Amino acid sequence: MDRLRVGLVGVGVQGRLHAQTMARLAQVDLRAVADLDEANRGWAASALGVETTSSMDEFLDEVDAVSICMPDHLHEEVTVRALRAGKRVLLEKPMSTSTASCDRIIGELTDPDALMIGHILRFDPRVIRAREIVQGGELGEIWHVKVWRCTSQLVGAGIWDRTSVAWFLGVHDIDLVRFVTGLEAEVVSADGRRVLSPNHDVVHATLRLGNGALLSMENNWTLPHGRPSRADAGLRVVGQRGIIELNLGHADLLHVERDGGAVFRDTYFWPSASGDGAFNLRTELAAFADAALSGGPSPVPGSDGRAAVAVIEDIEARLAAQAD
């Protein structure tokens, strides 16, 4: 195959980014989009000129791979159907909402490379360089790690009725720490508060890494709407011979209006208006397509997706026990 024929399931916020990006990749032929919402299907037909349907089953025979961007709790059923049909699958993070569900998905893998989890931070050049430094031994023994990811109330308001901040943001950070350090993480304690929604809006967790190093993780979606950057995120790894500090916030392009406010534009994760540029999602989706076309290994295997889910599941269980 010269081009990977892809069908996409779910064109909400993240699904639209997937669709717009895939439509511009030279190695991808975006064939069809499935969504239950008529307005979303209308957008895909108008913006992308692709076939649209309410069910993935209607295009499975026409594609080689499926990108799944549905809400987290719906991942399992659709992923299993796509895998049973013999398709390569790119599944947005978190892989699912329980390790039991992840295990059911993994159990369908006759080819372990058929599944890739969309942990986008692995494709950030800053993160890749940090991994090289840490795993190359330049810091010596890792002593302790701090990771944080905080965003605005505007982001949380669209999803906090169906998920928690740990699932939405923390799952990024657990995979980030595992990827950079190469160490597993075990939860020691977790605490949280509900201040804006029925779910936890602020979560602080303490974990221990496989070599004994301590990990502190902070997640919230309580920042004011008017903050110039909607994201405050970063990673600090302290070792025997030095530290690395990684600013992962959206602060690379400052836009100040003459008679208005100021805002930081994120150029790492989000595409330009034309969809061009070397943003991280493009790199991630290209890696998926290249692996599928070559029959190569999954860039982010299901086992890594499950590992991140296991940690968040444990954090959520500890928060639930506190509430009881």
N, C-alpha and C positions, 0 to 999 in steps of 0.2 A: 504493500500500500504506500502511495505517496502522501496521502492525507488521511487523517483519522476521522471517520464519520462519527459525530457525537450527537447525542440527544441530551437535552437538559430538563431536569425536573424541578420546578419551583422557580418562579421569577419574581421573588420579593426583592428586597434591597441587595442581598448578596448574590442572588441568582441573576439579577440584571447585570451586575458587574461581571459575573462569569460569562454571560451570554455576549455582552459587548466585547469582552476581551477575546473570547474564542472566535468570534466572527472576524477578528483581525489577525489571527495567527495563521501563518502561511501553511503550517502542517495540519490544520484542522478544517474540516468541512462540517459546520454546524447545520445539521439536517432538520432538527425539530425541537420544539419546546412544549412541555406539558405543564399545565397548571389548572387547578380547579376554578380559579377566579377568571371570569370572562374579561375583566378589565386588563388583567395581566397578560392574557392571551392576545388581546387586542394590541397592547403595547409591543409584544414580540413580533406580531405580524407586521405592524407598521414600521417599527424601528429597524428590524432585522430582515424582514422579508422571508421568514422561514415558516415552515408548516407548524401549526399549533393544534393542540388537542388537549382534552381534559384527562387523558390517561396515557401513561408511559407505554402501556401494552400495545398501543396502536402504532408506535414507531420502532419497537424493539427489533423487528426484522430488518430495518433499514439502517441500523447503526452498528458500530463496532464497540462503542463505549458510551457510558452514561455519567453525567455530572449531576449529583444530587444535592440540592440546596434547599431542602424542605426544613420546617421546624424540627428541632432535635428529637422530639418524642415520636416523630414519624419516620425516622431514618431506617429502622430495622426492616419493616415490611417491604419497602421499595427497594432497598439494597439487596435483600435476599432474592427478590424477583429478578432483578437485573443480573445477579451472579448466576442464578439458575439458568438464565438464558444465555450464559457463556460470554457476558460482556465484561470488559474492563470497567471499573467503577472508581470515580473520584467522589469521595464522600466528605462533605463539609464537617468541620469540627463543631462540637464534640462528636466523636464517632457515634455515640448513643447516650442514653441517660442512665445506664446501669452496666455493670460488668457482665451480668447475665445476658443482656441484650447484645453486647459486643461479642460474647462467646457464641451466640447463635449465628451472628453474621460470619464470624471467623470459621464456624463449622461448615459453612457453605463453600469455602474456598478450596476447590480442587487444584487451583493454581494460586500459591500464596502471593504472587505478584499481581493478581487481578484487582487488588484493592489498594487504593491510596487514600490517606486521610489528609484533609486540607489544613494542615498546620502551617499557616502562611509565614510565620516568623522564621522558619527554617530557610526561607528563600531571601531573607533580608541580608544584604552584603555586610552590614555591621555585625549581625549575629554570627554569620559565617566566619568572619575574622576573629571574633571573640572566641568562638569554639576552637579555632586553630591555636590561639594563644594558650587557652586553658588546657586543652588536651595535648598540646605540644610540650607541656611541663614548664612553661615559662614562669608560672606563678608558684611552682612547687606544690606542696600539699595544700589543698583547699581547707581553710579554717571555718569560714562562714560566708553565707550568701544572703543578699536581700533582693527581692523582686517585688515590683509594684505595678499596678495597672488600674488607673482611675479615669473615669469619664464623666460626662455631664448628665444631668437629669434628663435632658432632651433625648439622649440615646436610650437611657433606661426606660423612659415612659412608654416606648413602643412595645416593650417585651416583658416588663417586670411582672405582669400578671401571670405569665406562664413559665418563667424561669427565674433563677437567682443570679446574683452577680458572680458567684463562684463558678457556676456553669458557663456564664457568658464571657467572663474575663479571666477567671482563675485558670481555666483549662489551657489558655494560651501560655500562662506563666509556668505551669508545671511542665509542659512540653518544652518550653524555652530552657528551663534549668536542666532538664534531662539531656537535651540536645547539646547544650554548651559544655556541661560538666562531664557528661557520660555516666552520671551517677543516678541511682534510683532514689526516690524520696518516700519517706514514711511519715505519716501525720503523728505529731505529738499532742497538739491541742488546737482548738479552733474556737473562735468567739465571733459573734455577729450581732447586728442590730437591724430591726425593721423600722425605718424612719419615713419611708415614702410609699411603700408598696406592701402587698401581702407576703412577699418573700424577703430574704435578707438583702439589704441594700449596702451594707458595710460588712466585710468579712476580713478578719485578721487570723492567720494561721501560722503555727510554728511546726516545722517539719525537721526531720533529721535525714541527712543524705547517707548514702551507703558507706562512706568513709568515716562517718561520725560527725561531719560538719553540720552546723545548724543552718537552717533556712527559714527566713522570715518572709511571709507573703502577705501583701495588702491589696485588697480589691474593693472598689466602691463605684457607684454611679450617682454620686451626690454633688458633684461640682456644679456651680451655678451656670445657667444657660449663657450668661454674658462673658464667661471666661474666654480669652482670645484663642486658646487651644482647648479643644474638647477632650484631649487626652493628656494625661500625665503618666508616663510609664518609663520604667528603666530596670536595669539589672546591675548589681554590684557583686563582684566575686572577690573575696579577700583571701589571699594565700600566704604561704610561708615567705615568698620572695617578692610579693607585690600585690597589686590589685588591678582589676579592670572595672571601669564604670561605663555603662552603656546607656545613653539617653535615647529612649524609644518613643518619646513624645512627639506630637505633631508640631514641631517648632522650626522647620527648615525653611519656610517661606512666609515672611511677614507681609500682610496686606493691610495697609492703613488707608481708609477712605478719607478724602479731604474734609467732608462734613459728617462723617459717621464714625463707626467704631473701628477697632483693630481686630484682625483675626489671623491666626496662623493657618496656612494651607498645607495640607499633608501631601507631599509628593512621593512618599515611599509606598504607601498602600493604595492610594486612590488614583485612578487614571486621569489624564487631562480630559477636557471636553471632547476631544477627538478620539480618545481611547489610546493614544500613542504614548510612548515613553517606557522606560525600563522600570516600571513599578513592580512591586513584589508579586502581585497576583498574576501578572503576565508571566513572570519567571516560573511560578508554581504551575500554572496551566500548561506552559510549554514543556516543563519537565514531565508532567503526566502524559502528554501527547507523545513525546519522544520515547518514553519508556514503553508505551503501548505499541507504537509503530515498530520498535526494534525488538520487542519481546523481552526487554530488559527488566531488572528488578524494580519493584515499587519504590519510589523516592521516599515515601513515608508509609511503611507497612501497617497493617491492622494491629499488630502487636504493640506498636508505639501509641496508636490511638487508644487502645484498651488501657495501657499503662496510665495515661493521663486521666481517663475516666475513673479508674480505680481510686486515684488520689482524691479527686473531687467528690466521688461517692462517699469516701470516708469522712471528708470534711463536712458534707451535708448530714451524714448520720450523727456526727458529734453535735452539730448545731441543733438537730431535731431532738436529741437526747436532753439538751439543755432546756429546750422549750417544754419538754414533758415534766 
